[in-house]
Structure formats: structure tokens, C-alpha cells
């Protein structure tokens, strides 16, 4: 939608919509098969959406029965949300140049609960599987890479990056942290870590489209 001289939002074309859905379905299939005891949750009403806004501990309390109270286990879901930083009222000329200026975003998320003492092994295992999956989607696997950093809260975070024409951008993050709940007895949750995996479906779609252009321009794929 164009309002004045600015792009205020966008919609996928029919083929773009199908591509986005294919990526979402393949992502979900890979995550559900990657580890045992990972369960999908469909968020279709306000009661389900409350899960997203609550603390890590309250989410754990709601879903722990899925894993029969045995670690490790996880839940996976798709979330649609509003990005207040890029809504139509605050759009700038710089934001107008970006394809994903829309305020509506779609995220694919995993909450994976594991033993605190196995947290680093869990993170390494998921990182290896996720990076390998992204590379399998591409004819140029070297376009995907990982970077490690500490968040402002001191949590370990791994970002899976794609090399776009304008430079690398994050398409998926993996963050490991200890469960926290000030209202509960420390002993009740001090041995649990949570791995949060989040993928931007918009950036994932952009990466796949961008990769198709890289393949098209590759001299090895061009006919003489």
C-alpha cells in the first residue's frame, strides 16, 4: 500500500505467499523431527496469545505436561505481531527503502527446556542442526554463517546470518539462559535452562529469494 510517497505496508503476491508457507512448513517439519519431545502449539485466540506475554516460568508451567515433566522437551509456534518501530505513523525515508517495512511481522519460535548442566551441549547441538538445515536449502551454502555474542543480560546468543547483497543480516537467533522467576522458590527452577530459537519468516523468505538470484548469476549455472 502506498500512502503519499511512502510505502506503508506490503502484501505477498500469490507466489510469494506460497513460498513463505513452504518455508514455514519445511522449518516446522525440520524442528519437529530434529529432537524428541518437541510439540507444536497453534495460537488462534487471545488465551493462547497470553503465553507469549508471560514469563519463561509461567510458559513452562503451562506446557510442562507435554513432556510428562521430563527434560528435555520443547514447544514450537508461529507468532504474528506488530513491530512498533516500523509502523506507518513512524515510517521514515530510510525505512521506506527496505522491503520489510510492514508493521506486521511473523516469527517462528521454539522454547526448548533442558537440564542446566547440559545447556551448552544443547545450544551447540541445536546450532549445528539449524545451520546445517539452512545450508541444505541453498545452492550456495557459504552464504550462511554463525556469529556468537553475549546479550545485554549476559546470555549466550548465536545468530545465523545470511549474506545479502547489502551485507550479512540475521535470519535466526538461538539464545540460552537459566530459568528465572522471582516469585518461586529458587530450588524449583535453578536446574532448568531454556533455549529460545526465533526465526523471522520475512527475512527467511528474503534469504531464499536472494539466494535464487545468486544462483542465477553464478557463471557455473549459465549456458554458453
C-alpha positions, 0 to 999 in steps of 0.5 A, spaced: 500 500 500 502 506 498 500 512 502 503 519 499 510 517 497 511 512 502 510 505 502 506 503 508 505 496 508 506 490 503 502 484 501 505 477 498 503 476 491 500 469 490 507 466 489 510 469 494 505 467 499 506 460 497 513 460 498 513 463 505 508 457 507 513 452 504 518 455 508 514 455 514 512 448 513 519 445 511 522 449 518 516 446 522 517 439 519 525 440 520 524 442 528 519 437 529 523 431 527 530 434 529 529 432 537 524 428 541 519 431 545 518 437 541 510 439 540 507 444 536 502 449 539 497 453 534 495 460 537 488 462 534 485 466 540 487 471 545 488 465 551 493 462 547 496 469 545 497 470 553 503 465 553 507 469 549 506 475 554 508 471 560 514 469 563 519 463 561 516 460 568 509 461 567 510 458 559 513 452 562 508 451 567 503 451 562 506 446 557 510 442 562 505 436 561 507 435 554 513 432 556 510 428 562 515 433 566 521 430 563 527 434 560 528 435 555 522 437 551 520 443 547 514 447 544 514 450 537 509 456 534 508 461 529 507 468 532 504 474 528 505 481 531 506 488 530 513 491 530 512 498 533 518 501 530 516 500 523 509 502 523 506 507 518 505 513 523 513 512 524 515 510 517 521 514 515 525 515 508 530 510 510 525 505 512 521 506 506 527 503 502 527 496 505 522 491 503 520 489 510 517 495 512 510 492 514 508 493 521 506 486 521 511 481 522 511 473 523 516 469 527 517 462 528 519 460 535 521 454 539 522 454 547 526 448 548 527 446 556 533 442 558 537 440 564 542 446 566 548 442 566 547 440 559 545 447 556 551 448 552 551 441 549 544 443 547 545 450 544 551 447 540 547 441 538 541 445 536 546 450 532 549 445 528 542 442 526 539 449 524 545 451 520 546 445 517 538 445 515 539 452 512 545 450 508 541 444 505 536 449 502 541 453 498 545 452 492 550 456 495 551 454 502 557 459 504 552 464 504 550 462 511 554 463 517 554 463 525 556 469 529 556 468 537 555 474 542 553 475 549 546 479 550 545 485 554 543 480 560 549 476 559 546 470 555 549 466 550 546 468 543 548 465 536 545 468 530 545 465 523 546 470 518 545 470 511 549 474 506 545 479 502 547 483 497 547 489 502 551 485 507 550 479 512 543 480 516 540 475 521 535 470 519 535 466 526 537 467 533 538 461 538 539 464 545 540 460 552 539 462 559 537 459 566 530 459 568 528 465 572 522 467 576 522 471 582 516 469 585 518 461 586 522 458 590 529 458 587 530 450 588 524 449 583 527 452 577 535 453 578 536 446 574 532 448 568 535 452 562 531 454 556 533 455 549 529 460 545 530 459 537 526 465 533 526 465 526 523 471 522 519 468 516 520 475 512 527 475 512 527 467 511 523 468 505 528 474 503 534 469 504 531 464 499 529 469 494 536 472 494 539 466 494 535 464 487 538 470 484 545 468 486 544 462 483 542 465 477 548 469 476 553 464 478 557 463 471 557 455 473 549 455 472 549 459 465 549 456 458 554 458 453 
